[in-house]
Structures are given as C-alpha cells and as structure tokens.
Amino acid sequence: MSLFALFLSLGLSTVAQADSTGSAPISRIGSLPEPTPADLVGVSRPYRIGPLDKLEYTVYGIQDLSGEVQADVSGNISVPLVGVIMAAGKTPGELAAEIATGLRAQYVRNPQVTVNVKEIVSQIVTVDGEVVQPGTYPVLGDMTLMRSVASARGVSENAKLQDVVIFRTIEGQRYAGLYNLKAIRRGTYSDPAVFANDIVVVGDSKARRLFKDLIQVAPALLTPIIILLTR
C-alpha cells in the first residue's frame, strides 16, 4: 500500500465512522494551520541522520582521523581511510560503530569513535503521487508547495494538477488541504508554505474523495479547500 493510500484509507475510515454516529466527519476551515514547534520535532525517538546534516566525528587519540563532514543529498559521507559511508537513517551511535569497524579494517588498533550532529538539516517533506521521483526531500528555507513538487523532479505526464493535497498534523489533529497547481501558476492564489513532516500527494483523483461534498459547490477549485479530519 502506498503512503497516500494509507492516509486516504485513514481519512475515509474516519468519515465512515463519523457517518455511522450522525456527526459531521469533516469541517472546513479558513487556511491550513502552521505547525507548532512540538509538531516539527515529533515524538521522542532516537535521532536518525538525514541528508545534508552536518556531523562531527572524533577518533579518540588520533586527531588526524577526526573531522567534520556534511552528508550529501543522498545521505552519504566520506571518512579518511574508511571511504564513503551511508549515514542517512543511522543514529550517531550506529554511524560511530560503522566508522570504527572501517578503521579496524585499515589496521587502526581499537579505534574509539564518537559522532555528534552539529547541524540538523534533514527536516523533510514527503512528496508522493504523480511526480517523477516520489520520496522524502529536505525542507530548506521557505519551502512551498511548488518547490516541493520541483524537488521531486516535477509532475508526471498523467498528473491531475487540480488534485494536489497537503496532509499536516497539528497537535494530534490531522488536516488536509486541496490545491490546484494550475491556479497557483496563474497567480490565482499564492503558493502555500510547506513544513517539515508534511505529506504532499500530487495528481491522484482519489484525493478528491475527501473533499467531494465541498467540490460540488466549487468544482473549478479557484481557492484552496482546507478541511479538518476529525477523529
């Protein structure tokens, strides 16, 4: 099941449960809220290194083998004697252990290695659906919807540009915003901001199932439609 299908199934499940109780499943709001600092950090878990993170590694007692490095966009780093290592997805402790293993293979006796994250750059947005290269991309500077799509190498030939959804969680509440890339390009309304942990789904008409009642009165989607997905 794709990432979007999972979120869509969650949303439709919410709608079905709400309908059975007679309560409104969704509520329309004015604009997609910005996340709080706690939403950007997420729940407490071991930090895993990501692309473009800046790291400091220290080999105790061997200054020449210690240094600072920045992971590339693929999450790789290069360490003297060890070579290229995939750092992305590893905790600092796991990366330190891998560096130590590489040094032992180069006849460095009992290397003691520590890794610290100097600068976290790997705040990411997930871009899925009808884009050339779905995946996760770093949120750098003032990221917007159009820039996030460009990070994924743009839309595919079959993408429905009027069916672009941003999913965002704010203090446990899930929101969804439906946007029209053509309208944004024409300047009909502004390019919305995208934040870390957002999920952007491009050009999949199934997304409109969450907005079907509202779209009946605004089929052209000349303004964004923002809804709160209630539990």
ZINOR-V249420 format. One record per pair of residues at least 24 apart in sequence whose C-alpha atoms are under 8 Angstrom apart, sorted by sequence separation. I is the first residue (numbers start at 1). J is the second residue. D is the distance in whole Angstrom. If there is no record, write none. Layout:
# ZINOR-V249420
i:I j:J d:D
i:I j:J d:D
This chain:
# ZINOR-V249420
i:51 j:75 d:4
i:82 j:106 d:8
i:92 j:116 d:6
i:131 j:155 d:4
i:132 j:156 d:5
i:50 j:75 d:6
i:51 j:76 d:8
i:81 j:106 d:7
i:92 j:117 d:7
i:127 j:152 d:7
i:130 j:155 d:6
i:131 j:156 d:5
i:49 j:75 d:8
i:130 j:156 d:5
i:130 j:158 d:7
i:131 j:159 d:7
i:130 j:159 d:5
i:168 j:197 d:7
i:169 j:198 d:8
i:130 j:160 d:8
i:168 j:198 d:5
i:178 j:208 d:8
i:167 j:198 d:6
i:168 j:199 d:7
i:166 j:198 d:7
i:167 j:199 d:5
i:166 j:199 d:6
i:167 j:200 d:6
i:178 j:211 d:8
i:189 j:222 d:8
i:166 j:200 d:5
i:188 j:222 d:7
i:189 j:223 d:7
i:146 j:181 d:8
i:165 j:200 d:6
i:166 j:201 d:6
i:188 j:223 d:8
i:164 j:200 d:7
i:165 j:201 d:5
i:50 j:87 d:7
i:51 j:88 d:6
i:164 j:201 d:6
i:165 j:202 d:7
i:49 j:87 d:6
i:50 j:88 d:5
i:164 j:202 d:5
i:49 j:88 d:5
i:50 j:89 d:6
i:57 j:96 d:8
i:163 j:202 d:6
i:164 j:203 d:6
i:183 j:222 d:7
i:48 j:88 d:7
i:49 j:89 d:5
i:163 j:203 d:5
i:164 j:204 d:7
i:48 j:89 d:5
i:49 j:90 d:6
i:161 j:202 d:7
i:162 j:203 d:7
i:163 j:204 d:6
i:180 j:221 d:7
i:48 j:90 d:5
i:49 j:91 d:6
i:160 j:202 d:7
i:161 j:203 d:5
i:163 j:205 d:6
i:165 j:207 d:7
i:179 j:221 d:7
i:180 j:222 d:8
i:48 j:91 d:4
i:49 j:92 d:7
i:159 j:202 d:7
i:160 j:203 d:4
i:164 j:207 d:8
i:47 j:91 d:6
i:48 j:92 d:7
i:159 j:203 d:4
i:160 j:204 d:6
i:163 j:207 d:7
i:179 j:223 d:8
i:180 j:224 d:7
i:46 j:91 d:7
i:47 j:92 d:8
i:146 j:191 d:7
i:158 j:203 d:8
i:159 j:204 d:7
i:160 j:205 d:7
i:163 j:208 d:7
i:179 j:224 d:5
i:145 j:191 d:6
i:148 j:194 d:8
i:178 j:224 d:6
i:179 j:225 d:7
i:144 j:191 d:6
i:145 j:192 d:6
i:155 j:202 d:8
i:177 j:224 d:7
i:178 j:225 d:5
i:144 j:192 d:6
i:145 j:193 d:6
i:177 j:225 d:6
i:178 j:226 d:6
i:144 j:193 d:4
i:145 j:194 d:6
i:177 j:226 d:4
i:143 j:193 d:6
i:144 j:194 d:5
i:176 j:226 d:6
i:177 j:227 d:6
i:60 j:111 d:7
i:142 j:193 d:7
i:143 j:194 d:5
i:175 j:226 d:7
i:176 j:227 d:5
i:59 j:111 d:6
i:60 j:112 d:5
i:142 j:194 d:8
i:143 j:195 d:7
i:148 j:200 d:8
i:175 j:227 d:6
i:176 j:228 d:6
i:59 j:112 d:6
i:60 j:113 d:6
i:175 j:228 d:5
i:176 j:229 d:7
i:59 j:113 d:5
i:174 j:228 d:6
i:175 j:229 d:6
i:58 j:113 d:6
i:59 j:114 d:7
i:139 j:194 d:8
i:145 j:200 d:8
i:173 j:228 d:7
i:174 j:229 d:5
i:57 j:113 d:7
i:58 j:114 d:5
i:139 j:195 d:7
i:173 j:229 d:7
i:174 j:230 d:7
i:57 j:114 d:6
i:58 j:115 d:6
i:139 j:196 d:6
i:173 j:230 d:7
i:57 j:115 d:4
i:138 j:196 d:8
i:56 j:115 d:6
i:57 j:116 d:6
i:162 j:221 d:7
i:55 j:115 d:7
i:56 j:116 d:5
i:55 j:116 d:6
i:56 j:117 d:6
i:55 j:117 d:5
i:56 j:118 d:6
i:54 j:117 d:6
i:55 j:118 d:5
i:53 j:117 d:7
i:54 j:118 d:5
i:55 j:119 d:7
i:53 j:118 d:8
i:54 j:119 d:5
i:53 j:119 d:6
i:54 j:120 d:7
i:53 j:120 d:5
i:54 j:121 d:7
i:49 j:117 d:8
i:52 j:120 d:8
i:53 j:121 d:5
i:52 j:121 d:6
i:53 j:122 d:6
i:125 j:194 d:8
i:50 j:120 d:8
i:51 j:121 d:7
i:52 j:122 d:6
i:125 j:195 d:7
i:50 j:121 d:7
i:51 j:122 d:6
i:124 j:195 d:8
i:125 j:196 d:5
i:126 j:197 d:7
i:128 j:199 d:8
i:130 j:201 d:8
i:131 j:202 d:7
i:50 j:122 d:5
i:124 j:196 d:5
i:125 j:197 d:5
i:126 j:198 d:6
i:127 j:199 d:6
i:128 j:200 d:6
i:129 j:201 d:5
i:130 j:202 d:5
i:49 j:122 d:7
i:123 j:196 d:5
i:124 j:197 d:6
i:125 j:198 d:5
i:126 j:199 d:5
i:127 j:200 d:5
i:128 j:201 d:5
i:129 j:202 d:5
i:130 j:203 d:5
i:123 j:197 d:7
i:124 j:198 d:8
i:125 j:199 d:6
i:126 j:200 d:6
i:127 j:201 d:6
i:128 j:202 d:6
i:129 j:203 d:6
i:130 j:204 d:7
i:125 j:200 d:7
i:127 j:202 d:8
i:129 j:204 d:6
i:51 j:138 d:7
i:4 j:128 d:7
i:3 j:128 d:7
i:4 j:129 d:7
i:39 j:169 d:7
i:39 j:170 d:6
i:39 j:171 d:6
i:35 j:168 d:8
i:38 j:171 d:8
i:35 j:169 d:7
i:36 j:170 d:7
i:35 j:170 d:5
i:36 j:171 d:8
i:34 j:170 d:8
i:35 j:171 d:8
i:33 j:170 d:8
i:32 j:175 d:7
i:32 j:176 d:8
i:32 j:177 d:6
i:40 j:195 d:8
i:40 j:196 d:6
i:40 j:197 d:7
i:35 j:195 d:8
i:34 j:195 d:8
i:31 j:225 d:8
i:32 j:226 d:6
i:31 j:226 d:6
i:30 j:226 d:7
i:4 j:201 d:7
i:28 j:225 d:7
i:29 j:226 d:6
i:12 j:210 d:7
i:28 j:226 d:6
i:29 j:227 d:6
i:8 j:207 d:7
i:11 j:210 d:7
i:28 j:227 d:4
i:29 j:228 d:7
i:27 j:227 d:5
i:28 j:228 d:6
i:26 j:227 d:6
i:27 j:228 d:5
i:8 j:210 d:8
i:26 j:228 d:6
i:27 j:229 d:7
i:26 j:229 d:5
i:27 j:230 d:8
i:25 j:229 d:7
i:26 j:230 d:6
i:25 j:230 d:6
i:25 j:231 d:8
i:18 j:231 d:8
i:14 j:229 d:7
i:14 j:230 d:7
i:14 j:231 d:6
i:11 j:229 d:7
